């Protein structure tokens, strides 16, 4: 049947809803723009996002959560999560960092010879 949303007057990636016998266009979830002309995803590829974000499921988000192991630190470099163990820790960056038990204390601190 013919109506305000048939044929659909809205652009691509939109929804058409009839309100008071008028077509009201809105962007689909996760899409942005002018629904009368057509909506687009926030991103398609990483370069659509700031360097500190990655394009995941068409959204620019922080890629760090869940990327590194326990106690590992994460920073985003050019859209990519980079894991590292904090100072004094060693281990597999993807499974976890452990306190470095092999780190021997500095032999001169405290001084073995007493006060000079």
C-alpha positions, 0 to 999 in steps of 0.5 A: 500500500502507498503511504508516507514511507512507501516508497521510502523517502529516506536515504541509505541506512535509515529507518522510516517511521510514520508520525502524524501521517508524515514520514520521519527518517532516522539513521540506523543504529551505529550510523550518522548523518542526514537521514533524508540524504543517507547515513554512513558508518562512523568508520569503514577502515582504521584511517577513518578514526583518530590514531588513538582509536581503531575501527571496530564494527564501524565505530572508532573505539579504544582497541586496548580493552581485553588486548593485553594480559594481566598487569600489562599496560596498553597504549594505542599506536597507529590504531593498534594496541601495543602491550608492555610490562611495567617497570620491574615486571616481565612476562608474556604480554598476552597472558600477563606480567609478573614481578621480576624475581631475578632483578638483583638489587644494586650491589652498592645500595646499601653500601657494603663498606659502610659510610666513606 
